[in-house]
Structures are given as C-alpha cells and as structure tokens.
Amino acid sequence: MTDKEVLNADELAALLGVDRKTIYDYAARGVIPHRRLGRRYLFSRAAVVSWLGACRVAATGKAA
C-alpha cells in the first residue's frame, strides 16, 4: 500500500478494494472528490478519507 498524498485511479482502486472502473465512474459523476489534470483523474488521500467519513456519518445518521 502507498502513503502518497495524491493517488491516481489505479492506486485509489487498490486502496479501496474496488475496480478502477468504479473509481472512474464515481469521479465522472462527481461522487468522489477528485481533480482533473488533462485527461487524468487525481485524488487527494485526505479528501477521500474525509469523503469516506462523511459517507459513514450520512449512512448512520450520527457522528462517529
């Protein structure tokens, strides 16, 4: 596993244990936080961790 601050779609897919097509789909729909650099999607590790925490709070209806 990597400790990089900025991940590409393949690295994020490996980190989350999902297919990279899922990452591209979520990014294209604006579901997961990302930035575009030309045709590349880039993901901030901190932003993704925060997004995951917000998803958990929304799912349970309360803060962790």
N, C-alpha and C positions, 0 to 999 in steps of 0.2 A: 504494500500500500504506500501511497505517496503522501508527503507532507507539504506539497506545493500549495501556494496561496491561490494560484489561478490554474484551473483544470480545463482540459478540452473535453469534448463529449465522450470519447472513449474512456478517459480516466474517471470521469464522473460516473459513467455507467458501471464501471468496475467497482467504484467506491460504494455505490448504492445497490449493487447486485441486480441491475436491470439491463435489458438490451439497449444498445446505443440508439436504436430507432425510437425507443420510448423517450430518451433524452431529447432527441431532435424534435419529436412530436410535441412534447411539453414546451420546449423553447419556442417553437414556431407559433404555438397557441398562446404564449405569454404566461404560461402556468408557473414555470420555474424561472427564477431570476438569472439573467444572462446579459452578455454584451456581444455585439457583432463586431468582428474585425474582418472586413471584406466579406468573404463567404463563410468564415469560421465563426462558430459559437464558442464563447469563452465563459467560464463560470467561476465566480469567486467562492472559494471554500466557505468563508464566513457568511456570505449571503445565502448560500444553500443551507448551511446549518441553521441559520435564523429562520429560513423558509420552512424547513422541516419542523422546527419547534412551533411555529405558528400553525402549521397543519395539525399538529398533535393537539394544541390548545383548542383549535376550532372543532376537532373531532370529538373531544371530551367535554367541551364547553366550560373548561376551567383551566387555570394556570397550573403548571407542574410544580 
